[in-house]
Amino acid sequence: MAKVLLVLYPDPKTGYPPEYARDGLPQIDHYPNGQTLPTPEGLGFTPGELVGSMSGELGLRKYLEDAGHTLVVTSDKDGPDSVFERELPDADVVISQPFWPAYLTPERLEKAQNLKIAITAGIGSDHVNLAKAIEKGITVAEVTYSNSIGVAEHTVMQVLTLVRNYLPAYETVLDGGWDIADNVARAYDLEGMDVGVFAAGRIGRAVLERLAPFDVRLHYTDRARLPHDVEERLGLTFHESIDEMLPLVDVLTVHAPLTDETRGLFDDARLATMRRGAYIVNPARGAIADRDAIVRALDSGQLAGYAGDVWDIQPAPADHPWRTMPHHGMTPHVSGSSLPSQYRYAAGTREILEAFFAGRPIRKEYLIVEGGAYAGTGATSYAKPASS
């Protein structure tokens, strides 16, 4: 029997919800690319419940314990004296979410002598040291597409929030004021702007689809070019590199995975190539941007705004400079953890576990690393191109 170590964010400060704002969830049965939703043999919860926090347990406890497995759930994940650190050495399975990641460093993976599989309940497995997982033959899996549309929606919301200068106007209402000139002096229309998307995978493409009706000029760059009919329908301009695209856009949205090539990519030099007063929305990974370079660009006016909900590290410390830098629209990492997203990534986590315990193949699209090599989605998202 297996020991499953599950790391989740804490319950709401007001307590686990006795009721919810809406009854049930909208029903969908497939994603835009035709991929079906997770198909576990059971759920262990009612869709629409808060299963991503401690009390929700992703609905896994009864399923695991009925099968004879041990489930340890904690939110205490950082530092040598954390519950996670103490429970890791004999864990067979580790599960965590990108919003509250259990960082599996090379040192921790070396310590985890029993670990066979690390599962991301959501999308993005860069909190796992993939090179070390490959070396040790540990499987890494995530629930591909489970929250992609939620992140795309959040991205569009933050683009509009920055360009329209929404947050200061909202604060004016809370403060009892009516200061129109103060707010509109930094407010623009998105219409007619050049918008660039860095990485047009599931999330990036969904952002392109949703921004097209705003009558903007859309640009993108990606390892793989989109089909010609998609480019034509959306009016896309393709660029061979991010450096080619940056000087040509007013708004940039970032959807690339965190890799050696993308870490710290948006530094002082690259930000200086952008149009003065450009905006960046980064819902991908905080470390893709140079933390202090972003602050400097906002202070100088090179950037008119920066938003996103990803930080380096997470949770971000109270003194993180992005909390207090000017003209930002940052949120904690919530974009992919809406209640519908939670339903899908919890169901996908259970589907992965069912396959793993039964010795069946895990869906190819869920795989990042398997058998000592990149596999499935990992082979296209994380592995270096063959030419590099």
C-alpha positions in Angstrom: 0.0 0.0 0.0 1.1 3.5 -0.8 1.6 6.7 1.3 0.2 9.7 -0.5 1.4 13.2 0.6 -1.0 15.9 -0.5 -0.1 19.6 -0.2 -3.0 22.1 -0.4 -3.5 25.7 0.4 -5.2 26.6 3.7 -9.0 26.8 4.2 -10.7 30.3 4.0 -10.1 32.5 7.0 -13.8 32.5 7.5 -14.0 28.7 7.6 -14.8 26.0 5.1 -17.8 27.2 3.1 -21.2 25.9 4.4 -22.7 27.1 1.1 -21.7 28.6 -2.2 -22.6 31.7 -4.3 -24.1 29.5 -7.1 -25.7 26.1 -7.3 -23.7 23.7 -9.4 -21.4 24.3 -12.4 -21.9 24.8 -16.1 -21.6 21.5 -17.9 -18.9 21.0 -20.6 -17.7 17.6 -21.8 -14.6 18.5 -23.8 -11.9 21.2 -24.3 -11.5 23.4 -27.4 -9.1 21.0 -29.0 -11.5 18.1 -28.5 -9.7 16.5 -25.6 -12.2 15.0 -23.2 -12.5 16.1 -19.6 -11.0 13.8 -16.9 -12.9 10.5 -16.7 -12.2 9.0 -13.2 -14.2 6.0 -11.9 -15.4 8.3 -9.1 -15.1 11.8 -7.6 -15.5 11.8 -3.9 -17.0 15.3 -3.9 -19.8 17.3 -5.5 -18.6 19.5 -8.4 -18.6 23.1 -7.3 -17.2 22.4 -3.9 -14.0 24.0 -2.6 -11.8 20.9 -2.9 -8.5 22.6 -3.5 -8.1 23.7 0.2 -7.2 21.6 3.2 -10.7 20.4 4.1 -11.5 19.6 0.5 -8.6 17.1 0.2 -9.3 17.0 -3.6 -12.1 14.5 -2.6 -9.4 11.8 -2.3 -9.6 10.5 1.3 -12.3 7.9 1.1 -11.1 6.5 -2.2 -7.5 6.2 -1.0 -8.3 4.8 2.5 -10.9 2.4 1.2 -8.1 1.0 -1.0 -5.7 0.6 2.0 -3.5 3.6 1.2 -2.4 6.3 3.7 -3.3 10.0 3.0 -1.3 12.8 4.7 -2.7 16.3 3.9 -0.8 19.5 4.9 -0.4 23.1 3.9 2.9 23.3 5.8 5.4 22.9 3.0 8.4 25.1 3.4 11.5 24.8 5.5 13.4 21.9 7.1 10.9 21.5 10.0 7.8 21.6 7.8 5.3 18.7 7.8 6.1 18.2 4.1 9.8 17.8 4.8 9.1 15.3 7.7 6.6 13.2 5.7 8.5 13.1 2.4 11.2 10.4 2.9 8.7 7.5 2.8 6.1 9.0 0.6 5.2 7.0 -2.6 3.1 9.8 -4.2 3.3 13.6 -3.8 0.5 15.8 -5.0 0.5 19.6 -4.9 -1.0 22.6 -6.8 0.8 25.3 -8.7 -0.9 27.9 -6.5 0.6 26.4 -3.3 3.5 24.3 -4.7 5.4 21.8 -2.8 8.9 22.5 -4.2 10.6 19.2 -5.1 14.2 20.4 -5.3 17.1 18.0 -6.2 17.8 17.7 -2.5 14.3 16.8 -1.6 14.0 14.3 -4.5 17.2 12.7 -3.3 15.7 12.4 0.2 12.4 10.9 -1.2 13.7 7.4 -1.6 10.2 5.9 -2.0 8.8 8.5 -4.4 7.4 7.0 -7.6 5.2 9.8 -8.9 4.7 13.5 -8.4 1.4 14.9 -9.6 0.5 18.5 -10.2 -3.2 19.1 -9.5 -3.4 21.7 -12.2 -1.0 22.8 -14.9 2.7 23.5 -14.6 5.3 21.1 -13.1 8.3 23.5 -12.9 8.1 23.2 -9.0 9.5 19.7 -9.6 13.2 19.5 -10.6 12.6 17.6 -13.8 16.2 16.8 -14.5 16.4 15.1 -11.1 13.1 13.3 -11.6 14.4 12.0 -14.9 17.6 10.8 -13.2 15.7 9.0 -10.5 13.0 7.5 -12.8 10.2 9.4 -11.0 7.0 9.9 -13.1 5.8 13.5 -13.2 2.2 14.2 -14.3 -0.2 17.1 -14.5 -3.8 17.6 -15.4 -3.4 19.2 -18.8 -6.1 21.7 -19.9 -8.0 21.5 -16.6 -7.7 25.2 -15.9 -6.4 26.6 -19.2 -9.5 28.5 -20.1 -9.8 29.9 -16.5 -6.2 31.3 -16.8 -7.0 32.7 -20.3 -10.1 34.5 -18.9 -8.0 35.9 -16.0 -5.4 37.1 -18.5 -8.0 39.0 -20.6 -9.4 40.5 -17.4 -6.0 41.7 -16.3 -5.2 43.2 -19.7 -8.4 45.3 -19.6 -7.8 46.1 -15.9 -4.4 47.7 -16.7 -5.3 49.4 -20.0 -8.6 50.8 -18.7 -7.0 51.8 -15.3 -9.8 50.0 -13.5 -8.3 49.4 -10.1 -7.7 53.1 -9.2 -11.2 53.9 -10.3 -12.6 51.1 -8.1 -10.5 52.4 -5.2 -12.0 55.9 -5.8 -15.5 54.5 -5.2 -14.4 52.7 -2.0 -12.8 55.9 -0.7 -16.1 57.9 -1.3 -14.6 60.0 -4.1 -15.6 61.0 -7.7 -12.2 61.9 -9.1 -12.8 61.3 -12.8 -9.8 63.3 -14.1 -7.4 61.5 -11.8 -8.5 58.1 -13.2 -8.9 58.8 -16.9 -5.5 60.4 -17.2 -4.1 56.9 -17.4 -7.1 55.2 -19.0 -6.9 53.9 -22.7 -8.9 51.9 -25.1 -7.6 48.4 -26.0 -9.1 48.9 -29.5 -6.4 49.5 -32.1 -3.5 48.4 -29.9 -0.9 45.8 -30.9 -1.1 42.8 -28.6 1.5 40.1 -28.5 1.2 36.6 -27.1 4.3 34.8 -26.0 3.7 31.0 -26.5 0.4 30.1 -28.2 -0.3 26.8 -26.6 -3.6 25.9 -24.9 -3.7 29.1 -22.8 -2.0 31.4 -25.3 -4.2 30.4 -28.1 -7.3 30.8 -25.9 -6.2 34.4 -25.2 -5.8 35.1 -28.9 -9.3 33.8 -29.6 -10.8 35.9 -26.8 -8.9 39.1 -27.7 -9.6 39.0 -31.5 -13.1 40.6 -31.1 -11.6 43.6 -29.4 -10.3 44.9 -32.8 -6.7 44.7 -31.8 -3.7 43.8 -34.0 -2.6 40.4 -32.8 1.0 39.1 -32.8 2.4 35.9 -31.4 5.6 33.8 -31.2 5.9 30.1 -30.4 8.2 27.2 -31.1 5.4 25.8 -33.4 3.5 28.0 -35.8 -0.3 27.8 -35.7 -2.1 26.5 -38.7 -2.5 29.0 -41.6 -6.3 29.0 -41.3 -6.1 30.0 -37.6 -3.7 32.8 -38.4 -6.0 34.0 -41.2 -9.2 33.8 -39.1 -7.7 35.7 -36.2 -5.6 38.1 -38.2 -2.4 36.9 -36.5 1.2 38.1 -37.3 3.8 35.4 -36.5 7.2 36.3 -35.2 10.2 34.0 -35.2 11.3 35.1 -31.7 10.2 37.1 -28.7 12.9 39.7 -29.4 11.5 40.3 -32.8 8.0 40.8 -31.5 8.7 42.9 -28.3 9.3 46.3 -30.0 6.1 46.0 -32.0 3.5 45.5 -29.3 1.7 47.7 -26.8 0.5 44.7 -24.6 2.3 41.5 -24.0 0.8 38.4 -22.4 3.1 35.6 -21.3 2.2 31.9 -21.4 5.5 30.0 -21.8 6.7 27.4 -19.3 9.5 28.1 -16.9 12.7 26.6 -18.3 16.4 27.4 -18.4 15.7 29.5 -21.5 12.8 31.5 -20.1 14.0 32.1 -16.5 14.7 35.8 -16.1 13.9 36.5 -19.7 12.3 39.9 -19.2 15.2 41.8 -17.8 16.2 45.4 -18.1 17.6 45.0 -21.6 14.5 43.3 -23.1 12.1 45.7 -21.3 14.0 48.6 -22.8 13.2 47.3 -26.3 9.4 47.6 -25.7 7.4 50.7 -26.6 7.3 53.2 -23.8 4.1 52.7 -21.8 3.6 49.1 -22.8 1.8 46.6 -20.5 2.8 43.1 -19.5 0.4 40.4 -18.2 2.2 37.3 -17.0 0.0 34.4 -15.7 2.7 31.8 -16.6 5.5 31.8 -14.0 6.9 34.7 -12.0 10.5 33.8 -12.5 10.2 34.4 -16.3 10.4 38.1 -15.4 13.3 39.6 -13.6 11.7 40.8 -10.4 13.6 44.0 -9.9 13.7 44.9 -13.6 9.9 45.0 -13.6 9.9 47.3 -10.6 12.5 49.6 -12.3 10.5 49.7 -15.6 7.3 50.7 -13.8 9.1 53.3 -11.7 10.7 54.9 -14.8 7.5 54.7 -17.0 9.0 52.3 -19.5 6.1 50.0 -18.5 2.7 51.5 -17.9 1.5 48.5 -16.0 2.3 44.9 -15.0 -0.1 42.2 -13.9 -0.3 38.5 -13.4 -0.9 36.1 -10.5 2.4 34.2 -10.4 5.3 35.0 -8.2 8.8 33.7 -7.4 8.5 32.0 -4.8 4.9 31.1 -3.8 3.4 32.2 -1.6 5.1 35.5 -2.0 6.6 37.0 1.1 4.9 40.0 2.6 7.8 42.3 1.6 7.9 41.2 -2.1 8.3 44.4 -4.1 5.6 43.5 -6.6 3.0 44.0 -3.8 3.8 47.8 -3.6 5.3 48.7 -7.1 3.3 51.3 -9.0 0.6 50.6 -11.6 0.3 46.9 -11.0 -2.7 44.5 -11.0 -1.2 41.5 -9.2 -3.3 38.8 -7.6 -2.3 35.8 -5.6 -2.1 32.7 -7.8 -5.9 32.3 -8.2 -6.4 32.3 -12.0 -6.4 28.5 -12.4 -8.2 27.6 -9.2 -11.8 28.7 -9.8 -14.4 26.2 -8.6 -14.9 24.8 -12.1 -11.1 24.4 -12.5 -10.9 22.7 -9.1 -13.5 20.2 -10.2 -11.5 19.3 -13.3 -8.0 19.2 -11.8 -9.3 17.2 -8.8 -11.0 14.7 -11.2 -7.9 14.5 -13.3 -5.7 13.9 -10.3 -8.0 11.0 -9.3 -7.8 9.6 -12.9 -4.0 9.7 -12.7 -4.0 7.9 -9.4 -6.5 5.2 -10.6 -4.2 4.5 -13.6 -1.1 4.5 -11.5 -2.4 2.1 -8.8 -3.9 -0.2 -11.5 -0.7 -0.3 -13.5 -2.5 1.2 -16.5 -0.9 3.8 -18.8 -1.5 7.4 -17.7 -3.0 9.6 -20.4 -0.2 10.8 -22.7 -1.3 14.4 -22.5 -1.0 14.3 -18.6 2.6 13.1 -18.7 5.6 15.3 -18.2 8.3 12.8 -17.3 8.1 9.0 -17.4 10.6 6.2 -17.6 13.6 8.5 -17.2 12.8 10.9 -20.0 10.4 13.7 -21.0 7.1 12.2 -22.2 3.7 13.3 -23.5 3.2 17.0 -22.9 6.6 17.3 -21.3 8.3 16.3 -24.5 6.9 19.4 -26.3 6.6 21.9 -23.4 9.7 21.3 -21.3 12.3 19.4 -23.4 14.7 21.5 -25.4 14.1 21.6 -29.2 16.2 19.0 -31.1 18.2 21.8 -32.8 19.4 23.3 -29.5 
